[in-house]
């Protein structure tokens, strides 16, 4: 059976019209004769969306019971049994109720697709797994319902439902998205213009990347090698030379001329891995590319022009930036060079040749040892050459009449090869020349003269010298390559360790300095920064007063670059100074890579410090925004109710009965009491945060305070059971504050306890502390959200914001801390949440109470939501 096709409507935020578009598509297909059913559609109380369900067959949902409440989910079996051509399934990222066959709705959709049913679904950008953290950073609200990107990418068709932020806010204000009582809070928080603009851009970019991948697949499937200029892509080729910074900046300016252009940097390395650019310069240039929003790539190929163009065509590049050749004029006579060859083969790709200061100055080869072999081996080679050939001549002289000249030449050639293997090229070449003279004088007729009678013998001796010299050079090159390979392997191991060091999150500056010192066996490694007030004179590098130590590792740190054995310039003001042994050229190239990573780590640390300094301002702004939203929305409800009751009583055109007047007075009294509690909570929270709330500590009987706190709940008190032993000792607390703490926490528990269940309040002693436990059987709170329920002015899940300003648990924890106690959440066995209030036990010694004295306290953040949703951060019992 062929698998069904999936179509997804993608939106930037709730309310843009995804469900509406899905239902419109369902009606269009139904009018064309397609069998369409609504498997599951969430209207969220929106009248226009609900009207679109008329005329569509709706498959009944499956009902599940979880913790005493009934929930409905998609009935996969019913849809499969109905076997429509198309099923409409809303909210692809939805998490199913525990007990369902699949944990996620996208898994239900997968079953429908496997059954050959086409599915049309919806999803918001914030629910995609890859951007979940970005959305949380933008909006400040974590999204717990996510769907893997691959599930959405596998869709046969993805359509963006777009709406301008201003238009969406108008829809929200008109009540087309949320209920009227939630509009103000939504506009002031999640649906701010900045949030919506960022989410819209995120959705557009994600979909653009998906379209780009589809285009690449299409070109690959159809064998299209030509560049399609759907989007500008600028590729800059880096050699690892000093001109790389110039090329990257020029390429970035070229890319900036086109809106949305991509910048890609590529470095081509030799297949043998023994030749390439300076790794330190490449690391710096990679950081530069990434700081400009580009990406860095590395490819392998011996034919550099071909490798460059294959990469450029593979990424559908439109422009290629190359540096002018650094080779001299003589070298250009024998080879056209990478730039000319690449331009000749580029085809439709525009090639920019950028001149720079290093042009035609020749390539700078890394310094290497003059000898490929060790000094001991070279001395041994000279000894064998000077003693071995005369000894061989003496051994062969008695056999001069029986051995032919070719045989003698082969024996001498074997000796020269042995010298080459032992001592390298120059001892072997010397042995070859000396051997040719010995062969000529002792074994070539006429003997004992340097005259050669037979031209064939002259040719044989000439070949002997050539072969001996060639073998010597080959042995020397092989030895040099072996050393280079060993050095490259060591460098690669060091750089691999550095990469692993960074990937493990150990990129802090002190850690990197310590790793650098250990790697190169140095006495100390110091990161120096030039002081802003210091000038850059000729003696600047040797003046300790011009530099300050940013970080150091080891003993005897350098106070200026001039005091270091090795110093590496990171940028104009930063220098890495190493004290200890002198580093050779190859080691310096590697330590420059460490220096480049140090610069990145230092920049990251400073950015984190700036973010930390800005965090209090952002928190203050968030609190101010939340407070304004609370005052404008949450305080309005009791004020409006009290005002309406008073205006009704004052009305002269209506004759109220005694019962009606009593009811209106009761309404006004309850509303004003609630308003009073809200204002008192706000004032107390302000005093807590300012540290000016006075606390009068004294011995308090828990069995007396708890009933009074429960009685303050009014009708809700009937849902609370108290089980406290009269033998429980007194605790040290402020009676009024303790009563308010218990009232807030118990009210919060009652609001989350299902109908038919009760909240249990117990108390017990543990050593010098007493614990009061408020136990509910509600939905509970995930352990990772325990601290968030104490954040003021907000609620987990953002469900219900119309009955409190979100200060209940925040104030309760703050007041508890002010009294020297603790308020911590814990899981109720069997489901629910237990709030544990811990206070010190009063110790009576000569009528003196040992416990916290009168003090001020700074409150923690917190609160709680209303019954009926997921437990939220923010307050109840306000």
N, C-alpha and C positions, 0 to 999 in steps of 0.2 A: 504494500500500500504506500503510495507516495506521501511524503511528509507534508503537513499543512504549511501555509505561508503565514508569516508574522508581519504585521504592520503596527508601528508604534508612533503615537503622537507624543512628541517631546516638548516640554514646556520649561520656562525659566523659573516659574513660581506658581503656587496655587492661584486659581482664578483666572488664568489667561485664556481658558476655553478649550482645554484638551478633551474633557468628557463631552462637551457640546459638539466639538468637531467629530469625535468618534461616533456619536449618535447620528449626526447629519450624514456621515458616510454610510452608516447602517441603513438609513432610510433610502439613500441613493441606490444602494445595492438591492434593497428590497424592491424598489420600483423597477429595477432592471430584471426582476424575476429570480434573484438569488435568495436562497433560503437562509435567513438571518435570525438569530435569537440573541437576546440579552442574557448572557451567563451571569454577570454581576456588574451592576452599574451603581456607583455612589453619587447621589444627587446633592448630598450635604444640605438639603433643605432649599435648594435653589429652584424657584418655580419654573423658570424658562427651561432649565435642564430636565426637570420632571415632566414637563409637557411633551418633550421629545420622546419620552418612553412610550407615549400613546401610539398604538399601531404596531408596536414591536412585540413579538412573543417573548415573555419573560420566563426563564427556567427557574423554578422555585429553589431557594437557597437551602443549604443544609444547616440545621440548628445544632449547636453544641453548647453544653453547660460547663462552665469553668468557674470554680469557687462560688457557686451559688447563683451565678448570673448566666443568662442565656445570650449567646452570640450567634450570628449567622455568617456563613462563609460560602464560597463557590462550591457547588455540588458537581464535582468533576464527573462522577459516574452518571448523573442525570443528563449532563450535556452530551457525554459520549453515547449514551443510550438513545438520545434524541437524534444524534448524528446530523446536525445542520451543516450547511456549507460554510457558514461564517458565524463565529461566536464573538460577542462583544464582552471583554473582560477588563474592567477598570483597575487602576492602581496596581501596576505590575510589581512594585517593590513591597507591597503589603506583607506584613508578617501574620501568618495564620494563628488562630487560637490554639494553645497547647491541646493536644489530643487529635489534631487534624492529621491526615495522612502525610501531607507535606508541610515542612516548616514555613515555606515561602510561597506566595501566589505565583511567582514566575515558574516554580516547579509544577504547579497545577497546569499552567499554560503549556509547559513542555509536554505534559501528557496529552493534552488536546491536540497539539501539533503532531505528536507521534500517531495519534488516531486518525490523522488525515484531515483534521478540521482547521480551516483558516481562522486566525485569531487577530482581532484588532484590539490594541491595549493602549494604555497611557502611562507616562512616567515623567517626573520632574527631574531637572538636572541635579538637584541636591541629593537625590537618592542614588546616583551612580557612585560606585565604590571608589573609583579613582579620584574623584573630586570632593569626596566627603569631608576631608580635613580642610580643604580650601574653603568650602561653604561654611564650615564651623568657624573658621577664622574671620570670614566676612561678616556673618550674621551674629556670631556669638552663641548660636543654638546648635547643639549636636543633633544629627539625624541618625536615629537608631535603626530605621528601616532602610536597607540598602539592597541594591541588586548589582551583581557583577557586571562590569562593562561588557564582557564577552557575550553575555546573554542579549544585551541590546544590540551589540555589533552584528550578531548573527541574524538580526531581523532583515527580512527581504526589502522592507521599505521603512525609512524613518522620516517623518515629516515634522518640521518645527512649527509649533503654534506660538507665534510671536505677538507681543503687545508692548507698546511703549510704557515705561514706568508710570508716567502721568496718567495715561488712560486706565491702567490697572488700579491706581489709587482712586480714580473717579468711580470705577466700578465698585470698589470697596466702600467708598463713602456713600454710594447710593443703596447699599445693602444687598448688592448682587452676589457677594461672595460669602460674608459671614453675617451672623445675627447682629442687629444694631448695637447690642450692649458690648460686643467684642470689637467693634470697628475702631474706636479710639485707641485702644491698646495695640491693635494690629498696625495701624498707621504710624504709631509712635515707635514701634519696635521693628518687627521683621520687615514690614512693607515700607521702610524708608526709601527715598529715591535712590540714595547711594547703594543700598543693598540690592534693590531691583536692577539697577544699571549693571552692577557687577555680575549678578546672576545671569542677566541677559547676555552679557559679553561671554561669560563662561559657556552658556549653551550654544551660542553662535560659533565659538572657537572649537568646542568639542565636535559639533556637527561638521564644521569645515574640515577638521582632521579626518573624520570618518569619510567624507566625500573624497578627500585627497587619497586615502587608502583605496577606495573603490576605483578611482581613476588609475592609480598605479597598477591595481590588479587587472583592469581592463587592458591597459597598454601591454602588460606582461603576457596576458592570455592571447592577445592578437599580434604579438611580436612587433609592436610599434616602438622603434628606437628613436624616432624623431622627437624633439622637444616640443611639448604642447605648453604654450605660455599662458596657462591658466592662472598662475601666480608667479611673481618674480622670485627667483631663488638665486642668490649670489654665492658662488663658491670661491674661496680664496685658498690658494696653494701655499703651504708653508714648508720651507726647507729646513727649519731649525736654525737659520742664520740670524744675524742681528737686524736684518731688514724686515723681519716678520711683523714687528709692531706697526711699522709704517703701512704695510700691506693690509693688516687687519683693520686699521682705522680708516683707510681709504675705501675698503670694501664695505665697511659699516656705513660710510657716508653714501655710497652708491645704493645700498639697500634701503637707506632712510628716505631716498627720493620717491620710493613707491610704497604706498600704504599697505601694510601687511606682508611686506617682503621678508623672506627668510635669509639668514646669514649662516653659512656653513663653512668651516675651516677643515682642510684635509692635509694630512702629511703622508707622503709615500715613503715607505721604508724598503730596503733591500730584502730580498727573499732569504738571504743567508743571515740577516740580522747583525752583520759585522760592520756595516756602514750606515750612517744616518745622521740626523741633525743633533745638535746639542740638546740633551734632555732637559737641562735647566731652562734654556731659552724656550723650548717647546712647552714646558710647564707654565712659564710666565705668559706665553702667547695664548695658551689654552684658557688660563684664568682671564685674560683680556677679552677673548672671544665670548666667553660665558658672561662676563660682566656687561657686555653689549647686547645680550639676548640671543647670541648665536650658539651653535653646537660645534663640538670638535670631533673629528673622525680621523682614524688612522687606517690606511690600507697598505697591502704588501704587493710589490710588483717590481721587476727588474726594468721594464720599459716604462719609465715615468710618464711620458706623454699619454701612452695608452691607458695606464692606470688612472690618471687624472680624468681623462675624458670618459672612461667607463663609469667612474664614480659620478661625474657630473650628469651624464645621461641617466644613470640609475636613479638619481634624486630629482630628475626633471628640471635641472638647472637651466637658467636662461643666460647667466653671465658668469664668466670665469676670470678671476683676478690673479695675475702672475707678476712676479718681480722681474725687472730687467736682469739679464745674465750677469753673474759675478765672475765669469771666466774671462781670461785675457784674450787679446786678439789672436794670438798664435793658436790657442786652443779652439777658437771659433773657426779657424781655417779647416780643421780636421772634422769638426762636427757642428751641425747647425745649432744645437742646443735645445733645451726643453721648451723654451718659449716659442721659438720659430717653428719647431716640429708640432707643438700643440696647436698653434694657430693654423697651421696648414691642414690639420686633421679635424678641426673643431666643428665644421659644418655650420649648423644653425645657431650654435652657442657663441655669443659675443665674448671676445677675449680682450681683456684690458691689460696692457703691459705697463707696469708702474715703475718709473725710475726711482732710484734711491741712492744714498751716499755710498753704498757698498758696490754699486754697479762697476763692472770691469776692473775690480781691485784684486780679483783672483779669489779662489776658495781658501779659507783658513782651515788647514788640516790640523786635527788635534795632535799635540806634541807626543811623540812616541820615542821609545828607546832606539838608539842607533843600532844596537845589536839585538838580534832576535833571541840569542841564546845567552845563558849565564856566562859570567867571566871564567868560571872554572872550566866549563866545556870548551870555551874558545881557546884557553891555554892548552887544554888537552889536545885540541885539534892541531894547534901549531906544533906541539911536541911530536904528534904522530906524523905530521907532514915532514918535519925536519929530520926525524930519525927513521921513520918507516920506509920512505922511498930509497934512501941509500942502502938500508938493510935488505930491501927487496932486490935491489940491483945486485948486491953482493951474492945473494942466494941464487939468482938466475944466471950469473956470468958463467958458471961451469956448464950450464946446459945451452949455451948460446949456439952451439953447432946442431943441437937436436930440436930446439924449439923454433917454430916459425915466428916471424915478426907479428902476425895478427894475434897469436896466442900470448906473446909477451905484452902486447898493447892491452889485451883484455885483462891480464893480471894487474897491470898498472892502473887501468880504469877502475878495477875493483877496489884498489887501494885508495884512489881519489874519492870514490863514493863513500868509503869508510870514513875518510877524513871529513867529508861533508856532513855525514850523519853525526860525527862527534863534535866538530868544531864550527860548522856552518860554512857560509859562502866564501869568505876571504881566505881562510886556511886551505879550502878545497881548490880555489882558483890558483893560489900559489903552488899547491901540490901539482895541479894539472900542468902549469907552465914548467915547473921543475922536472916533472915526469917526462914531458915531451923532450926536454934537453937531454935527460939521461937516456931515453930511448934512442935519440938521434946519435949520441956520442958512443954508446956501448953496443947497440943492437942493430943499427941501420947501416948497411954497407955504403960507402967505406967507413969502418969503425974507427973510433978514436979521433974522428974529425966531425965537424958540424956540417959537412957537405953531404948532400943526399943525391945518390946517383940515379935511382929509379923514381920517376915522377909518382908512381903509385904509392910508394912509401911516404912521399911528402904529403899526398892526399890523405893517407891513413893517419899520419900524425896530426894533420889539421883537424880531421874528424874527431880524433881523440881529444884534442884540446876543447873543441866545441861541445862535445858530449859531456865532458867533465865539468865545464863551466855551466852548462845548462842544468845538469843534475845538481850542482852546488846551489844554483839560484833557486831551483825548485824546493830543495830541502830547507833553504833559508826562508823562503816564502811560507812553506808549510809550518815551520816553527813559529814564524811571526803570527800567522793566522791562529795557531793554537793558543798563543799568549793573548791575542786579541779576543778570541772566543772565551777564554777563561776570564778575562777582565770584563767582557760583556755579560757573561753569566753572573759574575759577582755583582756588577752594577744592577743587573736585572733583579737579582735576589734582594739587594738593598732597597730598590725602588718598589718591589713587590711588598716587602715588609712595611715600607712607608704607606703604600696604598691600603694594606690591611690595617695599619695603625689608624688611618683616617676613617675607614669603613666601620671600625669598631667604636667609633665615636670618641677616640682619644686625641682629637685634633687640637686640644688646648695648647696654648703656647708653651707653658712649662714642660708638659709631657713631650712635645716635639723637640724641645731643646735637649731634654734628657736623652731622648732616643738618638739625636744627632751626636751628642757627646759619646754615647756608648758605641755607636756604629763605627766611628772613626778613631776611637781611642784617644780622645782629647782631654786635656786638663780641665778646661772650662769652655762653654759656649754661651755667648751673651748677645742678646738682641738690643742694639743701641738705636736711639732716635735723636736726631739733631734738635736742639732746643730752638723754639721759634725765634727767640731774641738773638740767637747766635748768627753771625754772618758766615758766608762761605769763602773765607780767605784762604791763602796758600797753606797756612799752618792749621787749618781747621781740623783736619783729621787727627792731629796729634795734640789737640787741646781738650783735656777732660772737661773743662768748663763749658764746652760747646755741645756736649752730649749728655744724655741721661740714660740710665739703664731701664729698659722696659721689662725685661725678664732675663734670668740667667740660670745656668745649671753648672754645678761643679765649683771647685775652689778657685780663688784668685780671679774674679771676673775682670774682664777688660773694661776700662773706663773710657776708652776712645779707640777708634779703628787703628790708629798708629801703633798702639801697644799690642796688637794682635799678631800672631804668626800668619794667620790667613783671615782675610776679611772679604766679604761678599756684599756688594751693593744690591739691595733689594729694590729700592727706589731712591728718589732724591734725598729722602730724610731717614731711611731705615738702612742699617748695616748689620750684618751678622758677623760677629767677631769671634774667632776661634783661637784659643791659646793652647799650645802643646807642640806636637810634632808638625813639621811642614807637610802640607798635602801636595801630592803631585797633580799633574794636569787632569788626569782621568778622574781622580778623587774629587777634584774641585768641581768638575762638571756635575757630579752626583750631589755634592753638598749644595750646589746652586738650586737643585730641585727641592732639597729640604728647605732652603731659604724661601723659595717661591711659595711652598706650602705654609711656612711660618707667616708670610704676609697675609695669606688667605685666612689663617686661624686668627691672627691679630685683628683683622678687619671684622671677622665674625664676632669676636669678643667685644669689640667696641660697639658694634651694632646692637648686641644684646644689652650692653650697659645703657645705651641710649634708649632702647625699648623699655628697660627697667625704670629709667628715670621718667619716661612718658607714661608708665603704667598707672601711677597714682592719679595723674591728670585724667587719663581715660576712665579710671574707676570712678573718680569724682563726677565726671561728665555722665557716666552711666547711671550713677546713683541720682544725680540731679534730674536726668531725663525720666528715670523710673518714678521718682517722687512726684514730678509734675504730672506724669500720666496717672499716678494713683490719686493725687488730689483732684485732678480734673475728671476722673471717671469713677473711682471706687468710693470716694467720699460723697459723690453726687447722689447716690441711691438713697442712703438714709436721710440726707438733707431734703431731697425731693419728697420723700414719704412724709417726713415731719411737717414740711411746709404745706403739703396738700391736706393733711389732717387739720392743721390749724386754720387754714383758709376755709375749709368746710365748716368748722365750728363757728367761724366768724360770719359766715354767710347769713344774711337776713331773709332771703327768699325761700329758705328751706327750714321746715320745722323738724328738728331731730328728736327722736324718742330718747328716753334715758339710756336704753341699751345701745343705740347708735352712738350717742355722745360718749358713753363709756368705752365703746370699741375704738372710736377715733382718738380719744385721749390715750388709750393703751397703745395704739399704733404710733402716736407722736412720742409717747414716753419710750417705747422700745427703740424707735429710730434715733431719738436724741441720745439714748444710752449707748447705742451702737456707735454713733458719731463720737461720743465722748471717749469710748474705748479706743477708737481709731486714732483720735488726736493724742490721747495719753500715750499710746504705743509709739507714735511718731516722736513725741517729745522725749520719751524715755530712751528710744533708740539714739536720738541725737545726744542725750546726756551720756549714754554708754560710750558712744564713739568719741565724745569729747573727754571722757574720763572724769566727769563731775557728778555722777549719780551717787548720792550718799546711801550707805548700807548700815543699818543698825543691827548688828549681830547679837543674838540672844538665844537661850535655849528654847526650842520650839517642840511641842508634842505633835508628831506627825499624824496621830489618830484624831487630832482635833482640827488640823489644817485641811486635811484631804476632804472631809465631808463639806466644809465650807466652800472649798474650791469647786466641788461637784455641784453644790446648790447654785452657784453662780451661773451654771449652764442653762438654767431654766428647764424647759421641757426635755432637753437632751439628757438631763440627769437621770432619767428613768432607764437609760441604756447603759448605765455604769454600775458595776458591782465593786464593792470595797471589801478587801480581806486583809486587815492590818491587825497584828497582835497588840493588845494593850501593854504588853511587856516591852515593846520596842523602846529603847532609850531616846531621850530628846536629841535633836540635832541642832547644830549651830546655824542659824539662818535669820533673815529678816522676815517676820511673819507675813507682812503685806506682800512683799516681793515673792515669797515662796507660794503664797496662795495664787498670785497672778501666773506664776510659772506653771503650776499644776493645772490651772483653768485652761490655759492656752494649749498645753500638751494633751490634756484629756479631750478637749473639744476637737482637736485635730484627729485624735484616734477615733472618736465617735463618728466623725464625718466619713471615715473610710471603712467602718465596720458594716458588713452586709446586714440587711434586715433579718431579724430573728437572732442575731448574735449580740453579745454584750462586751463592753470594754471592762477589763479586770485591772484593778489597782491593788498591788501588793507591796509590802515593805519587809526588809530583813536587814540584819546587821552582819557586817563582815569586818572583824577587827575594829579599827578606830573609824570606820566609815559605815554609813547606812545607805542602803539602796532602795529607792522607790521605783517600782516597775509599772509602767502603763502599757498594757498588752492589748493589742487589737487583732482582729482576724480579717483585715482588709487585704488589698492586693499586694501589699508589701513594697519594698524598695530594693532595687539592685544594689549590691554592695559597692559598686563603683560610683553610685549616686548618693552615698550616705552624707558626704560633706555638702553636696549641692542642695540638699533639702533645707540647709541652714542659711542659704543665700537670701538676702532681703529683696523684696520687690520683684520676684519672679517665681515661676513654677515649672517643675519638670514636665515636659510635654506640652506646655503652653495651652492647656485645655480651658481652664475656667479662671477668669480674672475679674469677676464682677461682685465678689462677696468679701473682699479683704485686700489690703494693700501688700500682703505678703510679708508680714512681720511677726507672725505668731511664733514660729520656731526660732527665728532669728532673735527675737526679744527674749524668749525663754532661755536660750543658751547664754545670751549675754547677761541676763540677770543671775543665772546660776553661777556663771564664772565670777561675777561680782561678789557673790556670797561665799566664794571659795570652793564651789562644787563643780561637778561635771555633768553634762547632758549628752549621752551617746546613744545612737541607735543600734539595734541588734535584730536579728531575724527571729520571728516567733516560730517555734517548732510546729509544723503542720500548716504554715502559711500565715503571713501577716507581719506586723512590725511591733517591736518592743522598744519603748523609749526608757532608758535607765537614767534616773536622776540620783546622782551620788553626792552626799553631803557629809561633812565631818560630824562625828558623835560628840555631844557636849560632855566635857569632863568637869565636874564640880569639885573645886579645891578651895576650901575656906571662902565659899560664896563668890569665887572668881571664876568666870567662865573662860576656859582655855580654848580659843578658836580665833577665827578671823576677826579683827577689829573693824570698826567702821571704816569703810574704804570706798573707793570709786572703782569702776570696772569698765573695760572696753568690750562691747558686745561682739559676739561672732555673728556671722550672717546666717539667715535662715528663714523658715516659714513653712507653710503647708497648704494644700489645696482643699477643694471641697470633695464631698463624696460623689462618686460616679465617674471619675476619670482616673488616669494614672496618677500616682502620688507625685505632687509637684513641689518644687522649691518655692517657698513663699508662705505666707501666713494664713492660718485659720484662726478662729477665735479672736479676730481683731476687733 
